[in-house]
Amino acid sequence: NILNCLLNGTKNWILISPKHEYMVPLAREPTMDGGGFSVLKVDKIDLIQFSKFKDCPYHYANVSAGDCLYVPYGELHHVRSFGDKNVAVSFLFSRTKTHLKKFNNDGCQKPTFKNLADVNVDWDFDGLTSLTMGLQEPKHYKETIMLLFNGKTKMTTKRFINILKEDMIPDEPRFQDGETLQLFIDSLQLKDKKFITLDDLEALPSQSWKNIIKHLETDPVNTLEYEYKLFSKEII
């Protein structure tokens, strides 16, 4: 679900289909994490310890400046970058809602072209501020909150706010100062409303959901504040 376009330098890719994932030793990670890491030492793989891996099928791709490589859904990949100024841009497609898990090549024979400026992108990155890669899809987040109605189409705003406190606001101290709850109230346009309906939530712009997601899910290490920060042993 990635389109990686190289602007300068070269990249060597090794790609392994998810159907062969059982042959790759992966690190144990929380189920909520969307990524995945292998425990292999790629420069010197121990094929005695990881004997299944020696028979693992793979594809190899060499990418040069001006090339784009499509990485299918769930594809395990290892990348080496070469060149003094290796610069690439990645476009990540939705894993859950808006992109097929199986590649559909209809139209590839007679492609029609579309300017990327005309494509709807949930999370962009200007190269300077906080990284947005990995943030949840607004559509998916909206559907999660709408499930709080438990089959109903309407509830009092007071009850809805209480449910948000219990189910959607993390217990971490940094989210318990009232600012996070106020962000929910403002973003979901709950102020001065006696009732809230599913139609009200459905009508909200994407930015409303993005405001909440960015506040809750931005990893501090991806912020501009820590971009060039040096961590001492004591801090670690």
C-alpha positions in Angstrom: 0.0 0.0 0.0 2.9 2.3 -0.7 4.1 4.1 -3.8 7.8 5.1 -3.3 9.2 7.6 -5.8 12.9 8.3 -6.0 14.1 11.8 -6.8 17.8 11.3 -6.3 20.2 8.4 -5.7 19.4 4.7 -6.0 17.6 2.2 -3.8 17.7 -1.6 -3.7 14.6 -3.3 -2.5 14.0 -6.9 -1.4 10.2 -7.7 -1.2 8.6 -10.8 0.4 4.9 -11.6 -0.1 2.8 -11.8 3.1 2.0 -15.4 2.2 5.6 -16.2 3.1 5.6 -14.2 6.3 5.8 -17.5 8.3 9.3 -18.0 7.0 10.5 -14.6 8.3 11.3 -14.3 12.0 9.5 -11.2 13.2 9.9 -9.2 16.4 7.0 -9.3 18.9 5.1 -6.1 18.9 1.8 -4.8 20.3 -1.1 -5.8 18.1 -2.1 -2.2 17.7 1.1 -1.4 15.9 0.8 -1.2 12.1 4.4 -1.9 11.3 6.5 -5.0 11.6 10.2 -5.7 12.1 12.3 -8.7 11.5 14.9 -9.9 14.1 17.3 -10.9 11.2 20.7 -9.2 11.1 20.5 -8.4 7.4 24.3 -8.2 6.8 24.9 -11.6 8.3 21.9 -13.8 8.5 22.2 -16.9 10.8 20.6 -19.6 8.5 21.2 -22.2 11.1 19.0 -20.4 13.7 16.5 -19.2 11.1 16.6 -22.2 8.7 13.2 -21.5 7.2 14.4 -18.2 5.8 16.9 -19.8 3.4 14.0 -21.1 1.3 11.9 -17.9 1.5 11.0 -16.6 -2.1 11.5 -12.9 -2.7 11.6 -10.2 -5.4 14.5 -7.8 -6.0 14.1 -4.3 -7.4 16.7 -1.7 -8.2 15.2 1.8 -8.3 16.9 4.8 -9.9 16.1 8.5 -9.8 12.8 9.1 -11.7 11.4 5.6 -10.9 8.4 4.8 -8.7 7.9 1.4 -7.0 4.6 0.2 -5.8 4.8 -2.0 -2.7 1.6 -4.1 -2.3 -0.4 -4.4 0.9 1.3 -6.3 3.7 4.6 -6.8 1.7 7.6 -7.3 3.9 10.5 -5.2 2.5 14.1 -4.3 3.2 15.6 -1.2 1.5 19.2 0.0 1.0 19.8 3.6 -0.1 22.8 4.8 -2.0 24.1 8.3 -3.0 25.1 11.4 -1.1 21.7 12.9 -1.2 19.2 10.1 -1.5 15.7 11.7 -1.7 12.4 9.9 -2.0 8.7 10.6 -1.5 6.3 8.0 -0.3 2.6 7.9 -0.8 0.8 5.6 1.8 -2.6 4.3 0.8 -5.3 3.4 3.3 -4.9 0.0 4.8 -8.4 -0.4 6.0 -10.9 1.7 4.1 -10.0 3.2 0.7 -7.5 0.8 -0.9 -7.9 -2.7 -2.2 -5.6 -5.3 -0.5 -5.2 -7.0 -3.9 -3.7 -4.9 -6.6 -6.1 -4.2 -9.5 -4.3 -3.5 -12.8 -7.4 -2.5 -14.7 -6.5 0.6 -16.8 -2.7 0.0 -16.7 -2.7 -0.7 -20.4 -4.2 2.6 -21.3 -3.5 4.8 -18.2 -5.2 8.1 -17.5 -3.0 10.6 -15.6 -4.0 12.7 -12.6 -2.2 15.5 -11.0 -1.2 14.6 -7.4 -2.4 18.1 -6.3 -5.9 16.9 -7.2 -5.7 13.8 -5.0 -7.4 13.8 -1.6 -4.6 13.2 1.0 -5.5 12.7 4.7 -2.0 13.4 6.1 0.6 15.3 4.2 4.1 16.4 5.3 5.8 19.6 4.3 9.3 18.3 5.2 9.7 20.8 8.1 7.1 20.2 10.8 6.0 17.2 12.8 5.8 13.9 11.0 2.2 12.7 10.3 3.1 9.2 9.0 1.3 6.5 10.9 -1.6 8.7 12.1 -5.0 7.0 12.0 -7.3 7.5 9.1 -10.0 10.2 9.8 -12.7 8.0 8.3 -11.8 5.0 10.4 -11.7 7.2 13.6 -15.1 8.7 12.8 -16.6 5.2 12.4 -15.1 4.2 15.8 -16.7 7.1 17.6 -20.0 6.5 15.9 -20.0 3.0 17.3 -20.3 4.6 20.7 -24.0 5.2 19.9 -24.5 1.4 20.3 -27.1 1.1 17.5 -28.9 4.3 18.4 -29.1 7.4 16.1 -29.3 10.0 18.9 -28.2 10.7 22.5 -27.9 13.6 24.8 -24.8 15.6 24.4 -24.1 15.3 28.2 -24.1 11.5 27.9 -22.0 11.5 24.8 -19.4 13.7 26.4 -19.2 11.3 29.4 -18.8 8.3 27.0 -16.0 10.2 25.3 -14.2 10.7 28.6 -14.5 7.0 29.5 -13.8 5.4 26.1 -11.8 7.9 23.9 -9.6 10.0 26.1 -6.4 8.2 27.3 -5.7 7.9 31.0 -2.2 9.5 30.6 -1.9 12.7 32.7 -1.1 14.9 29.7 -4.6 14.2 28.4 -6.4 14.8 31.7 -6.0 18.6 32.1 -9.3 19.4 30.4 -7.7 20.6 27.2 -8.2 17.3 25.4 -11.9 17.1 26.4 -12.4 20.7 25.2 -10.8 19.8 21.9 -13.4 17.0 21.5 -16.2 19.4 22.3 -14.9 22.1 19.8 -14.0 19.7 17.0 -17.2 17.7 17.2 -19.2 20.9 17.5 -20.9 19.9 20.8 -21.1 23.3 22.4 -24.7 24.5 23.3 -26.3 21.3 21.8 -28.7 19.3 23.9 -28.6 16.3 21.6 -26.1 14.8 19.2 -27.0 12.5 16.3 -25.1 10.2 13.9 -26.0 12.6 11.1 -24.3 15.4 13.0 -21.1 13.4 13.2 -21.4 12.3 9.6 -21.6 15.9 8.4 -18.4 17.0 10.1 -15.5 17.9 7.9 -12.4 15.7 7.8 -10.4 18.4 9.6 -12.6 17.9 12.7 -11.4 14.3 13.1 -7.8 15.2 12.1 -7.6 17.8 14.9 -8.4 15.1 17.5 -6.2 12.4 16.0 -3.2 14.7 15.7 -3.6 15.7 19.3 -4.0 12.2 20.7 -1.6 10.2 18.4 1.3 12.4 17.4 4.4 10.6 18.8 6.6 13.2 20.6 9.7 11.9 18.9 8.1 12.8 15.5 7.7 16.5 16.5 9.9 19.3 15.4 11.0 19.9 19.0 12.9 16.6 19.0 14.0 16.6 15.4 17.6 17.5 16.3 17.6 16.9 20.1 20.4 14.9 21.6 19.4 12.5 24.4 21.8 11.9 27.3 22.1 8.5 29.0 20.4 10.0 32.1 17.3 11.0 30.0 17.1 7.6 28.4 
